[in-house]
C-alpha cells in the first residue's frame, strides 16, 4: 500500500473500515468534520472493542480555516474514593479488574464538547443519525478481526476473570475466532438511549445512575457522583514552530509535549536525507531527550512542576539538541509506558479538520464490562503511582498521565495535516516518523505511513528498553545502529502492530484532500 488516495468532498481515515465509512457517510449526508468524527467514534467503540470504548477517554484537535486550532481534553479524573487508603496493601494499582476501573470515562463528554464547538458552523444533524452506525453494528454484530482475536488470546489470563468480560467477549469461555460474529446488544441499547436522551445522560441522567450502581456493585471506587461532577474541557493546545509549519498537540496530562519536542529537536540536527542512519538515529535520540523531559514534567495540570511551553521555545530546544551525539546512542535504561488506542482523522469539504484519539489504555482496559450497559471500562488510572513522593501520585479528582496525543500541522503554504497513531509509548515516535518522511523528505503521504517503523521501548505484552525495528529495514542500517550503541531488536514481522496503527490526511489550498491509512490496521481511507 503505497499510493495516496485523494478526494475533494471530504475524507475520513480510521483503523477499522466500518468506522471510516461511518464518518464518510455523515459527510455525504451534509455533516461536518466533527459530526463525522462522532459517528466514527461511536462505530469504532463497537467494532474495535479491544482498542477503545465509550468507557474510555478521548482528545480532540479541531481546526477551522483561518482560525487557531481548538483542543478538547476529555479525560476523566480519579474517583473521590480512589485514594491511597483504598489501595492499602498494594504496591501498585491493579492492572485489571474493578480496582483498575478508577477514573471517570471522559470520551462521551468530549463528543458533546466537540459538537458544541461545531454548533457555530450551521444546522446540525440529529444525534440519532450520528450514532446510527454504532447502534446498528452493536445490534446486528460485527466480524472479529485478526488483531481482536489475537489480543484476546494473548491477554486472556488477565481478562477472563474481570466482571462481565467472559459474558461479552468470550465464546464458551474461549477467545473468539477471526470472523466470529460479535453482537453487543446491551451496548447497542446504551447508544440508543444516548441518541434519544442526549450525551449528558451518560453523566447526569438515568444512564449515569445505572453505570454508577453497577461500578459500585462490582467493586470499583467510581460512583454516579463522580460521573455527575465531570465536564470535558476546551484547553489551549501546545505548539512548536518549525521552519515551514506549526505543529499542534495536546497539553498535559497527555504526552503531547514529547511529540512536539521530538520534531523541534530533530529539526535542529540538520538531517538532509530520509531513511538512513542520520534520520532514524536522530529521531531516536530526540525521543530519548523528549521522554526524559516528559517524565519530569507531565502530570495533572493542577500540579505541573514547570510550564510545558517553556520546553518548546527555540532557545530550550536548541540547548537540548546540542547534547545529541550524531554518531553515538545515549544509554537508555528508562522503562516504557504501555497503551492501546485508536486514532482517526477527518477533513470536510469546507476544510475543517479533526485529529482525534480515543482509548481504554490497555487492550480491553480494566477488562470490566458493565452487563447492564455493555460498556468496557478503561484502566487509565493504573498510570497513577501509589508512591506519595511520585510526580503522578494517585489523588482523588486528579487526572492520570496520558499517552494519548493527536497531532495537527498547519503549513505556511496553506496545507493542513491531521495525523496520529495508537501505540502508547510509540505514539510520538510514529508521529515523528510519518511527519518527517512526508514533510521533510518528500515521501508521498501513504508511503510515509507504510514505510518500515521503529519503537524505542515497550512492545505489546512486555516492558523492554530495546530499539525495535520492523524486518524491512536495510540490514546495513540495522548494523550501523548497533555500532552506534543502540540495543537493536529486529522484529519478526515486516508490518508489526507493535509500531502502531497510524493515519494521516492533508488538505491542500485548492481543496484537494490526500489520505493515508496504515496497512498494519483493518482500516481504510474513505473519501466523498
ROSE-964486 format. One line per 4 residues: for each residue x, y, z of C-alpha. Coordinates in nm, 2 decimals. Layout:
X Y Z ~ ...
***
This chain:
0.00 0.00 0.00 ~ 0.20 0.30 -0.13 ~ -0.04 0.51 -0.34 ~ -0.21 0.81 -0.17
-0.58 0.84 -0.22 ~ -0.75 1.17 -0.29 ~ -1.09 1.33 -0.27 ~ -1.25 1.68 -0.29
-1.57 1.64 -0.09 ~ -1.42 1.53 0.24 ~ -1.23 1.24 0.37 ~ -1.21 1.02 0.68
-0.94 0.77 0.79 ~ -0.97 0.52 1.07 ~ -0.80 0.19 1.17 ~ -1.13 0.00 1.11
-1.30 0.03 0.77 ~ -1.66 0.04 0.92 ~ -1.56 0.34 1.13 ~ -1.41 0.53 0.84
-1.72 0.46 0.63 ~ -1.95 0.58 0.91 ~ -1.76 0.91 0.92 ~ -1.76 0.93 0.54
-2.14 0.87 0.52 ~ -2.21 1.15 0.76 ~ -2.01 1.38 0.54 ~ -2.22 1.27 0.24
-2.53 1.35 0.44 ~ -2.41 1.71 0.48 ~ -2.25 1.67 0.82 ~ -1.93 1.85 0.92
-1.60 1.70 1.03 ~ -1.69 1.70 1.40 ~ -2.02 1.52 1.34 ~ -1.85 1.27 1.11
-1.59 1.21 1.39 ~ -1.86 1.15 1.65 ~ -2.02 0.89 1.42 ~ -1.69 0.72 1.36
-1.61 0.73 1.73 ~ -1.94 0.56 1.82 ~ -1.88 0.30 1.54 ~ -1.52 0.22 1.63
-1.61 0.18 2.00 ~ -1.83 -0.11 1.89 ~ -1.62 -0.27 1.61 ~ -1.28 -0.24 1.77
-1.35 -0.31 2.14 ~ -1.00 -0.43 2.22 ~ -0.87 -0.08 2.14 ~ -1.13 0.16 2.26
-1.47 0.20 2.42 ~ -1.72 0.46 2.54 ~ -1.59 0.37 2.88 ~ -1.26 0.54 2.80
-1.11 0.88 2.73 ~ -1.05 1.10 2.43 ~ -0.88 1.41 2.30 ~ -0.95 1.64 2.01
-0.78 1.89 1.79 ~ -1.03 2.08 1.57 ~ -0.91 2.32 1.30 ~ -1.12 2.57 1.11
-0.97 2.75 0.82 ~ -0.83 3.09 0.93 ~ -0.86 3.02 1.30 ~ -0.63 2.88 1.56
-0.70 2.51 1.64 ~ -0.92 2.42 1.94 ~ -0.82 2.14 2.17 ~ -1.05 1.93 2.38
-0.93 1.73 2.68 ~ -1.19 1.46 2.75 ~ -1.00 1.26 3.02 ~ -1.16 1.17 3.35
-1.02 1.21 3.70 ~ -0.98 0.96 3.97 ~ -1.29 0.88 4.18 ~ -1.35 1.06 4.51
-1.29 0.73 4.68 ~ -0.98 0.64 4.49 ~ -0.71 0.74 4.74 ~ -0.40 0.57 4.88
-0.61 0.42 5.16 ~ -0.84 0.25 4.91 ~ -0.53 0.07 4.76 ~ -0.37 -0.01 5.10
-0.17 -0.34 5.08 ~ -0.10 -0.28 4.70 ~ 0.24 -0.17 4.57 ~ 0.08 -0.06 4.25
-0.28 -0.02 4.12 ~ -0.40 -0.35 3.98 ~ -0.39 -0.36 3.61 ~ -0.72 -0.55 3.56
-1.05 -0.58 3.74 ~ -1.27 -0.34 3.94 ~ -0.99 -0.17 4.12 ~ -0.83 -0.08 3.78
-1.16 0.10 3.69 ~ -1.09 0.41 3.90 ~ -1.12 0.70 3.66 ~ -1.43 0.86 3.50
-1.47 0.78 3.13 ~ -1.44 1.12 2.95 ~ -1.48 1.03 2.58 ~ -1.86 1.09 2.57
-1.81 1.43 2.73 ~ -1.56 1.50 2.46 ~ -1.81 1.42 2.19 ~ -2.05 1.66 2.34
-1.80 1.94 2.38 ~ -1.69 1.90 2.02 ~ -2.04 1.92 1.90 ~ -2.08 2.24 2.09
-1.78 2.38 1.90 ~ -1.93 2.27 1.57 ~ -2.27 2.42 1.65 ~ -2.15 2.76 1.52
-2.09 2.61 1.18 ~ -2.46 2.57 1.08 ~ -2.75 2.33 1.11 ~ -2.67 2.01 1.30
-2.75 1.66 1.21 ~ -2.96 1.48 1.48 ~ -2.76 1.27 1.73 ~ -2.97 0.97 1.63
-2.81 1.00 1.29 ~ -2.46 1.03 1.43 ~ -2.49 0.72 1.65 ~ -2.69 0.51 1.40
-2.39 0.31 1.27 ~ -2.26 0.23 1.61 ~ -2.61 0.12 1.72 ~ -2.65 -0.10 1.41
-2.31 -0.27 1.44 ~ -2.38 -0.34 1.81 ~ -2.72 -0.49 1.75 ~ -2.65 -0.68 1.42
-2.30 -0.78 1.50 ~ -1.95 -0.73 1.35 ~ -1.69 -0.98 1.24 ~ -1.40 -1.02 1.49
-1.07 -0.90 1.33 ~ -0.74 -1.08 1.35 ~ -0.60 -0.83 1.60 ~ -0.91 -0.86 1.81
-0.89 -1.24 1.82 ~ -0.51 -1.24 1.88 ~ -0.51 -0.99 2.16 ~ -0.80 -1.16 2.34
-0.59 -1.49 2.33 ~ -0.27 -1.31 2.44 ~ -0.43 -1.12 2.73 ~ -0.68 -1.39 2.83
-0.53 -1.47 3.17 ~ -0.56 -1.11 3.29 ~ -0.90 -1.05 3.14 ~ -1.11 -1.37 3.18
-1.20 -1.31 3.55 ~ -1.28 -0.94 3.52 ~ -1.66 -0.89 3.58 ~ -1.86 -0.92 3.27
-1.57 -0.99 3.03 ~ -1.64 -1.36 2.96 ~ -2.01 -1.30 2.91 ~ -1.94 -1.03 2.64
-1.61 -1.11 2.48 ~ -1.55 -1.49 2.51 ~ -1.73 -1.77 2.34 ~ -1.80 -2.06 2.57
-1.51 -1.94 2.79 ~ -1.27 -1.92 2.50 ~ -1.14 -1.63 2.28 ~ -1.34 -1.57 1.96
-1.20 -1.69 1.63 ~ -1.14 -1.45 1.34 ~ -1.47 -1.38 1.17 ~ -1.68 -1.47 1.47
-2.00 -1.25 1.47 ~ -1.98 -1.04 1.79 ~ -2.31 -0.89 1.90 ~ -2.33 -0.64 2.18
-2.70 -0.58 2.24 ~ -2.65 -0.40 2.58 ~ -2.41 -0.16 2.43 ~ -2.64 -0.10 2.14
-2.92 -0.02 2.38 ~ -2.69 0.23 2.56 ~ -2.60 0.41 2.24 ~ -2.97 0.42 2.15
-3.05 0.57 2.49 ~ -2.78 0.84 2.44 ~ -2.93 0.91 2.09 ~ -3.27 0.96 2.24
-3.19 1.14 2.57 ~ -2.87 1.32 2.48 ~ -2.50 1.26 2.56 ~ -2.53 1.42 2.90
-2.73 1.12 3.02 ~ -2.41 0.94 3.05 ~ -2.30 1.17 3.33 ~ -2.61 1.32 3.49
-2.91 1.11 3.38 ~ -3.08 0.78 3.43 ~ -2.79 0.60 3.24 ~ -2.54 0.76 3.48
-2.73 0.62 3.78 ~ -2.72 0.27 3.63 ~ -2.35 0.30 3.54 ~ -2.26 0.42 3.89
-2.46 0.15 4.06 ~ -2.30 -0.13 3.86 ~ -1.95 0.01 3.91 ~ -2.01 0.01 4.28
-2.16 -0.34 4.28 ~ -1.85 -0.49 4.11 ~ -1.61 -0.32 4.34 ~ -1.49 -0.01 4.16
-1.43 0.31 4.36 ~ -1.63 0.51 4.10 ~ -1.98 0.63 4.18 ~ -2.25 0.82 3.99
-2.15 1.13 4.18 ~ -1.81 1.11 4.01 ~ -1.98 1.10 3.67 ~ -2.21 1.39 3.76
-1.91 1.61 3.85 ~ -1.74 1.56 3.51 ~ -1.71 1.80 3.22 ~ -1.48 1.78 2.92
-1.26 2.09 2.88 ~ -1.16 2.32 2.60 ~ -0.79 2.38 2.65 ~ -0.51 2.57 2.48
-0.31 2.33 2.26 ~ 0.07 2.32 2.28 ~ 0.26 2.41 1.96 ~ 0.61 2.40 1.82
0.72 2.63 1.54 ~ 0.92 2.46 1.26 ~ 1.08 2.62 0.96 ~ 0.78 2.59 0.74
0.49 2.49 0.97 ~ 0.34 2.50 1.32 ~ 0.26 2.16 1.47 ~ -0.01 2.14 1.75
-0.07 1.88 2.01 ~ -0.25 1.84 2.35 ~ -0.11 1.98 2.68 ~ -0.07 1.77 3.00
-0.18 1.53 3.12 ~ -0.10 1.40 2.77 ~ 0.25 1.33 2.64 ~ 0.18 1.58 2.35
0.48 1.78 2.48 ~ 0.72 1.50 2.39 ~ 0.57 1.46 2.04 ~ 0.63 1.83 1.97
0.98 1.82 2.13 ~ 1.09 1.54 1.91 ~ 1.01 1.74 1.60 ~ 1.17 2.06 1.73
1.49 1.87 1.84 ~ 1.52 1.68 1.51 ~ 1.49 1.99 1.30 ~ 1.80 2.13 1.48
2.01 1.83 1.38 ~ 2.02 1.94 1.01 ~ 1.95 1.59 0.87 ~ 1.93 1.61 0.49
1.82 1.27 0.38 ~ 1.55 1.03 0.50 ~ 1.55 0.66 0.58 ~ 1.93 0.65 0.65
2.12 0.63 0.98 ~ 2.10 1.01 1.04 ~ 1.72 1.00 1.01 ~ 1.65 0.71 1.24
1.93 0.77 1.48 ~ 1.84 1.14 1.50 ~ 1.47 1.08 1.58 ~ 1.55 0.81 1.83
1.79 1.03 2.02 ~ 1.55 1.32 2.01 ~ 1.29 1.08 2.15 ~ 1.51 1.00 2.45
1.56 1.36 2.54 ~ 1.19 1.44 2.50 ~ 1.08 1.14 2.71 ~ 1.31 1.24 2.99
1.15 1.59 3.00 ~ 0.81 1.44 2.97 ~ 0.87 1.21 3.27 ~ 0.99 1.50 3.48
0.70 1.74 3.39 ~ 0.38 1.58 3.26 ~ 0.11 1.53 3.52 ~ -0.23 1.67 3.60
-0.23 2.04 3.51 ~ -0.31 2.13 3.87 ~ 0.03 2.02 3.99 ~ 0.27 2.08 3.69
0.63 2.14 3.82 ~ 0.71 2.36 3.52 ~ 0.54 2.53 3.22 ~ 0.54 2.27 2.93
0.55 2.55 2.67 ~ 0.89 2.65 2.81 ~ 1.05 2.34 2.67 ~ 0.92 2.43 2.32
1.09 2.76 2.28 ~ 1.37 2.79 2.02 ~ 1.63 2.85 2.29 ~ 1.52 2.55 2.50
1.51 2.32 2.20 ~ 1.85 2.44 2.07 ~ 2.01 2.39 2.41 ~ 1.88 2.04 2.44
1.97 1.94 2.08 ~ 2.33 2.04 2.13 ~ 2.37 1.74 2.36 ~ 2.26 1.49 2.09
2.56 1.30 1.95 ~ 2.51 1.24 1.58 ~ 2.71 0.92 1.59 ~ 2.65 0.76 1.93
2.34 0.65 2.12 ~ 2.25 0.77 2.46 ~ 2.23 0.48 2.70 ~ 1.86 0.41 2.75
1.77 0.22 3.07 ~ 1.43 0.40 3.11 ~ 1.12 0.19 3.13 ~ 0.84 0.25 2.88
0.47 0.32 2.92 ~ 0.21 0.08 2.77 ~ -0.11 0.16 2.59 ~ -0.35 0.07 2.32
-0.57 0.32 2.14 ~ -0.73 0.43 1.81 ~ -0.65 0.75 1.61 ~ -0.88 0.89 1.34
-0.87 1.19 1.12 ~ -1.14 1.38 0.92 ~ -1.15 1.68 0.68 ~ -1.48 1.81 0.54
-1.54 1.99 0.21 ~ -1.51 2.33 0.39 ~ -1.16 2.24 0.51 ~ -1.25 2.19 0.87
-1.01 1.92 1.01 ~ -1.02 1.70 1.31 ~ -0.74 1.49 1.47 ~ -0.90 1.26 1.73
-0.79 0.98 1.97 ~ -0.99 0.75 2.19 ~ -0.87 0.48 2.42 ~ -0.92 0.25 2.71
-0.54 0.24 2.78 ~ -0.45 -0.13 2.78 ~ -0.63 -0.37 2.54 ~ -0.99 -0.40 2.68
-0.89 -0.16 2.95 ~ -0.97 -0.29 3.30 ~ -1.15 -0.58 3.14 ~ -1.46 -0.48 3.34
-1.77 -0.49 3.11 ~ -2.08 -0.35 3.27 ~ -2.35 -0.60 3.19 ~ -2.64 -0.36 3.22
-2.50 -0.12 2.97 ~ -2.24 -0.32 2.78 ~ -1.96 -0.07 2.85 ~ -1.60 -0.17 2.87
-1.43 0.05 3.13 ~ -1.08 0.18 3.10 ~ -0.78 0.12 3.32 ~ -0.62 0.46 3.25
-0.59 0.52 3.63 ~ -0.33 0.25 3.66 ~ -0.07 0.51 3.54 ~ -0.10 0.67 3.88
0.16 0.58 4.13 ~ 0.10 0.48 4.49 ~ 0.43 0.63 4.60 ~ 0.34 0.95 4.78
0.66 1.12 4.65 ~ 0.59 1.04 4.28 ~ 0.50 1.31 4.03 ~ 0.19 1.12 3.93
0.08 1.00 4.27 ~ -0.28 0.89 4.30 ~ -0.51 1.17 4.43 ~ -0.89 1.19 4.41
-1.01 1.43 4.14 ~ -0.67 1.44 3.97 ~ -0.62 1.31 3.61 ~ -0.36 1.04 3.53
-0.07 1.07 3.29 ~ -0.20 1.00 2.93 ~ -0.01 0.85 2.64 ~ -0.29 0.99 2.41
-0.19 1.28 2.18 ~ -0.35 1.36 1.85 ~ -0.14 1.59 1.62 ~ -0.22 1.85 1.36
0.02 2.06 1.14 ~ -0.06 2.38 0.97 ~ 0.19 2.46 0.69 ~ 0.28 2.81 0.58
0.17 2.73 0.23 ~ -0.18 2.66 0.34 ~ -0.17 2.28 0.38 ~ -0.34 2.13 0.69
-0.23 1.79 0.82 ~ -0.42 1.60 1.09 ~ -0.22 1.28 1.18 ~ -0.16 1.04 1.46
-0.15 0.68 1.58 ~ -0.23 0.43 1.85 ~ 0.05 0.26 2.04 ~ 0.12 0.41 2.39
0.49 0.49 2.41 ~ 0.52 0.46 2.04 ~ 0.27 0.74 1.95 ~ 0.52 1.03 1.95
0.78 0.82 1.77 ~ 0.54 0.71 1.49 ~ 0.41 1.06 1.46 ~ 0.77 1.18 1.41
0.84 0.91 1.15 ~ 0.53 0.99 0.94 ~ 0.57 1.37 0.97 ~ 0.94 1.38 0.88
0.90 1.14 0.59 ~ 0.62 1.34 0.44 ~ 0.71 1.70 0.53 ~ 1.09 1.68 0.53
1.20 1.41 0.29 ~ 0.93 1.43 0.02 ~ 0.77 1.09 0.06 ~ 0.41 1.05 -0.05
0.17 1.05 0.24 ~ 0.07 0.68 0.20 ~ 0.44 0.58 0.15 ~ 0.53 0.77 0.47
0.27 0.57 0.67 ~ 0.36 0.24 0.50 ~ 0.74 0.27 0.54 ~ 0.91 0.05 0.80
0.90 0.19 1.15 ~ 1.07 0.15 1.49 ~ 0.98 0.17 1.85 ~ 1.21 0.26 2.14
1.07 0.08 2.44 ~ 0.77 -0.13 2.51 ~ 0.63 -0.39 2.28 ~ 0.28 -0.53 2.34
0.27 -0.76 2.64 ~ 0.61 -0.68 2.79 ~ 0.82 -0.39 2.90 ~ 1.17 -0.36 2.75
1.41 -0.08 2.65 ~ 1.54 -0.20 2.32 ~ 1.51 -0.02 1.98 ~ 1.27 -0.25 1.79
1.28 -0.24 1.41 ~ 1.04 -0.39 1.16 ~ 1.22 -0.66 0.95 ~ 1.20 -0.45 0.63
1.49 -0.22 0.73 ~ 1.81 -0.24 0.54 ~ 2.05 -0.48 0.72 ~ 2.33 -0.22 0.67
2.12 0.04 0.86 ~ 2.05 -0.21 1.14 ~ 2.42 -0.28 1.18 ~ 2.50 0.09 1.18
2.25 0.15 1.46 ~ 2.40 -0.14 1.66 ~ 2.75 0.00 1.61 ~ 2.64 0.34 1.74
2.53 0.17 2.07 ~ 2.16 0.12 2.01 ~ 2.02 -0.20 2.17 ~ 1.86 -0.32 1.85
1.59 -0.59 1.82 ~ 1.47 -0.68 1.48 ~ 1.10 -0.79 1.49 ~ 0.98 -1.10 1.30
0.71 -0.91 1.12 ~ 0.75 -0.68 0.82 ~ 0.44 -0.49 0.93 ~ 0.41 -0.51 1.30
0.12 -0.40 1.52 ~ 0.40 -0.31 1.77 ~ 0.47 0.01 1.58 ~ 0.12 0.13 1.59
-0.18 0.19 1.35 ~ -0.11 0.53 1.20 ~ -0.30 0.75 0.97 ~ -0.28 1.10 0.81
-0.48 1.34 0.60 ~ -0.36 1.66 0.41 ~ -0.58 1.93 0.27 ~ -0.42 2.15 0.00
-0.52 2.51 -0.05 ~ -0.70 2.42 -0.38 ~ -0.93 2.18 -0.18 ~ -0.77 1.85 -0.27
-0.75 1.61 0.02 ~ -0.50 1.33 0.05 ~ -0.54 1.04 0.28 ~ -0.32 0.75 0.41
-0.42 0.45 0.63 ~ -0.19 0.21 0.80 ~ -0.16 -0.14 0.63 ~ -0.09 -0.27 0.98
-0.46 -0.20 1.07 ~ -0.80 -0.30 0.95 ~ -0.88 0.05 0.82 ~ -0.94 0.24 0.51
-0.94 0.59 0.38 ~ -1.29 0.68 0.28 ~ -1.35 0.98 0.06 ~ -1.65 1.17 -0.06
***
